[in-house]
Amino acid sequence: HGLFVDRSVVALPARAAEFMGITCLRSGIVAVYSLRAILGHPPADVPMRWLLLAGPFALAFERFDAFARIARSELAGVLAAGRGGHVAGTAMIAGERRSIISLRSIMQSVSTKV
């Protein structure tokens, strides 16, 4: 796993709307998927500058606010129906309620589309 900024993505045609293309990271050439599209959001007006290497592929997103470690006891549950069922819960981080995204759920979803 790793977090990368300002990596170029070579666009390729695909059936999955979430698929953006490929890029080269330290593990080699990896497929890149739009986190925004996976979560059901409309396209952004700004470039997706950030890539999170999540196993065999990378997730692209436009903004990275911060990294935080939280205890499981600090998670509040949410309804699985929201955002394609990829939101595992919410937590208070720096005084703000934030959604916690399940990478396991996203990885399973992407692997079924490949």
N, C-alpha and C positions, 0 to 999 in steps of 0.2 A: 504494500500500500504506500501511497505517497500523494502529496499535494503539489501541483505544478501550476505555474502562471505563464501566460502569454506564449503558449505552444501553438504552432500552426496545425490545423486540421485539414487534411485533404478530403474534400467532399466526394462521396461516391453514391451512386444511385442505390436505393434499397426499398423494399416493400414496407418496412417499419418506419413510421413517421419520426420516431425517436432517434433513429440512427443518423448521425451527422457525417461520419466518415472515419478516417484512420489517422493516427499520429504515431510518432516514434518516441517512446519513453525509455527509461533505463532497462525495462524488461523486454524491449523489442517493439515491434509494431503491434498496436492495439486498436481495437474498435472504440469509437467515441459515441456516446449517447447523450442526448440532451436531458438533464435532470428535470428541467422545466417541463418538457413535453411528457416525460414519464409521470410526473405529478399532475398532469392535466391542465397546466397553465398555458395561456396563449404565448406565441413567440415574443421575445424581448426586443426592445428597440435598441439595446446596447449589446456589444459583443460579449460572447461567453469567454471570459479571460481565464477562468480557473478550470483545472482538470483534477479530479480525484481518481487515482488508480484504485479500482475496486475489483481485485482479482484479475480475471482475464480481459477486462475492458475498463474504460475510463468514463466518468460522468462529467459532463461539462456544465458549468453554471457561471452566471455573470457577476456574482458578488460573494465575497467571503468576509463575514463579520468578525468571527473569533472562534477559537477552539476552547472547549470547556469539558472538564471531566465532572460527571455528576454520579451520585450514588443511585442505585435502582430505587431506593426508598424515596427519592426526590421526584420520580416520574409520576405524572398523573395520566390516567388512561384516557383514550379517546375512542370514538366510534370508528371501527375499521373501514367504514364505507367512504370516509373522506380521503381525497387525493389518491384514489386507486388502491386504497388499503395499505399504502406505504408509510403512513404516519404511525409510529409505534406508541406515541404518547407526547406529553408536553412537559416542560420543566421551566422553572424560573431561573433565568441566567442573567446576571447583572441587572436585576430588577425588572426584567421583561419576560413575559411568557413566550417561549419558543417551542416550535414543533420539533420533535425528534423523529428523524427519518430512519426507517429500517433498511439498512443496506442489504440484509439477507433477503428481504422481500423484493427489493429492486433487482438483485442478482437473479433470483428465481424467475421474475417476470421477464427480464432481458433474455435469459437463457432459453426460454420457451419460444422466443421470436427469432432466434438465430437459425 
